[in-house]
Amino acid sequence: MKTRQRYIPEPWIPIQWAVRLVQKAGMHANIADPKIIHDVLKVSR
């Protein structure tokens, strides 16, 4: 009997996804202070 191995994404995939979310939120003015965007992206890399 085969058991399915759970899919675990590469470590960079969730980080890249989060970076894109922050960038899109910044583009659409959903982040109150634009200075935060740069700091968040710097931490994620």
C-alpha positions, 0 to 999 in steps of 0.5 A: 500500500502506497502512502502519499507523501505530503507536498512541502514547497521550496522555502523561497516559494512562500517568501516570494508569494509574501513579497508579491502580496506586499508589493501589490498592497503597496501599489493599490495604497492598502498600506498606510505608510509607504515606508513600511513596504521597503522595510518589509521587503528588506526583511523578507530577502 
